Amino acid sequence: MLPAVRDGGAYVAVTEPSTPAAERGIAVGRVAVEPSAAGLAALLAELAAGRLVTRIAARLPLAEAAEAHRRQDRGGLRGKLVLIP
């Protein structure tokens, strides 16, 4: 993917094997995350308090999870698909 980055641009990999050597003044980095129940709970609290806002494209019953996947695959969504019980 590095050839697609403009000279002097930036590239961030999400897995170690795909972190290329820097070239053409491109800043190269890597990001990694670890699952965190406490972090997720904090994000949910921010969302519930209205301090974290996300766009929701549609809410679908859990029974329509396959349809949610089809919609996601088609692309063009403006927001997230939320599955509800």
Secondary structure as the mmCIF struct_conf table of DSSP 4:
data_model
#
loop_
_struct_conf.conf_type_id
_struct_conf.id
_struct_conf.beg_label_comp_id
_struct_conf.beg_label_asym_id
_struct_conf.beg_label_seq_id
_struct_conf.end_label_comp_id
_struct_conf.end_label_asym_id
_struct_conf.end_label_seq_id
HELX_RH_3T_P HELX_RH_3T_P1 LEU A 2 ALA A 4
BEND BEND1 VAL A 5 VAL A 5
HELX_LH_PP_P HELX_LH_PP_P1 ARG A 6 ARG A 6
TURN_TY1_P TURN_TY1_P1 ASP A 7 GLY A 8
STRN STRN1 ALA A 10 ALA A 13
BEND BEND2 VAL A 14 THR A 15
HELX_RH_3T_P HELX_RH_3T_P2 GLU A 16 SER A 18
HELX_LH_PP_P HELX_LH_PP_P2 PRO A 20 ALA A 22
TURN_TY1_P TURN_TY1_P2 ARG A 24 GLY A 25
STRN STRN2 ALA A 27 ARG A 30
HELX_RH_AL_P HELX_RH_AL_P1 ALA A 37 ALA A 48
TURN_TY1_P TURN_TY1_P3 ALA A 49 GLY A 50
BEND BEND3 ARG A 51 LEU A 52
STRN STRN3 ILE A 56 PRO A 61
HELX_RH_3T_P HELX_RH_3T_P3 LEU A 62 GLU A 64
HELX_RH_AL_P HELX_RH_AL_P2 ALA A 65 ARG A 74
BEND BEND4 ARG A 78 GLY A 79
STRN STRN4 LYS A 80 ILE A 84
#
